[in-house]
Amino acid sequence: MRSITFFVFLIFAGCAVAQRDTIVVTDYTKVMMATDSDGKIIPITALEGTGQAGFFINTRPEGQIRICHSDELFVWVNGKLIDVINECKFYEPSALYANADSDTLYVSLSSKSSLADLKCEVVIFEELLVVKDEVSVPRAVRSEFKEFTIIALLLLLGLAGVITASYPSRISYLVGKTFTFKISSYEFVNTNFLSGVSMNLVSFYALSLAFIGLYLNGLVDVEFVATPVSLGEYLWKWIQLSVLIFMLVMAKWVVITVVAQLFKFRGLKNFQLFDYLNFSLVFLIPVLLFLVVDFILNTSSETWISSGFIVLFPITLILFVVWFTLKFVNNSPRKKLVIISYLCATEIIPAIILLGFFYK
């Protein structure tokens, strides 16, 4: 329930940030008029009890004309019915002039009920030039890459918060005992790889690693994938890479399950995958934080990250194989030849294949 509440709050917060500021330039309800029985134009001082009123437009205003009314409202321009609206609607001045034969427009509004709550005004939005120059501080136009980076980091931060709040014991173990060479009872009790906590961590791992790949892809000369050209393409490529990484981790689970069954290492597959996930995340999170700092410091200048940064991935993979081999040898009563054979089938050979594909 806390996860659902958090994401609902995140969505509403994003919608609130996305709202555009509007400024009322002209309020036509202050200059409304009507015609009497003799056809003479008379000003209207109050709209209460009035079902019909109008106003003149002599020059094309800068912005849009917003007309709002709680009941059905008929809109006439120079005696021609152009629209029937409910609630609010925006009109471009050029669209109103397209229905007229002169440079002066008389817009008439009529309703079966009172026009007491009528709103008729010229508004301009924040991104319009007149507001940028005279009202608000100019906003720099962000590229699709920067927009994607901001969205991805916010989603990763939200997912990390949900996992931390939902599984405190697992996070505590991950932070404090990841690099231990001893096998604790926690690893045998809480290492069902298909449990909710492990799947959430694998999802976070896949999304984070895919984001790092796309981030570096946009900065260094090594192209992992074709560089996206729009925000939608960035998000779609991020999802594709995340699914691919998730499936590779699941393939690792399948391989370890089959080989462990052949070697009769009962229960071994659990803490092996548990250790792999913990070890990878401990190295991954500082890299993410480093990229966040890089993005904040270099959003308006060239990045100082070089192509050599990508060697962190193979280094992490090699360090895990070495560390887990030592841990396994120290804690298993089996013969070292059997242990090395098992590790070759589940860790060493897959790592060599993956590194060969990576550098290819």
Secondary structure, 3 states (H helix, E strand, C coil): CHHHHHHHHHHHHHHHHHCCCEEEEEEHHHHCEEECCCCCEEECCCCCCCCEEEEEECCCCCCEEEEEEEEEEEEEECCEEEEEEEEEEEECHHHHHCCCCCCCEEEEEECCCCCCCCEEEEEEECCCHHHHHHCCCCCCCCCHHHHHHHHHHHHHHHHHHHHHHHCHHHHHHHHHCCCCCCCCHHHHHCCCCCCHHHHHHHHHHHHHHHHHHHHHHCCCCCCCCCCCCCHHHHHHHHHHHHHHHHHHHHHHHHHHHHHHHHHCCCCHHHHHHHHHHHHHHHHHHHHHHHHHHHHHHCCCCCCCCCHHHHHHHHHHHHHHHHHHHHHHHHHCCCCHHHHHHHHHHHHHHHHHHHHHHHHC
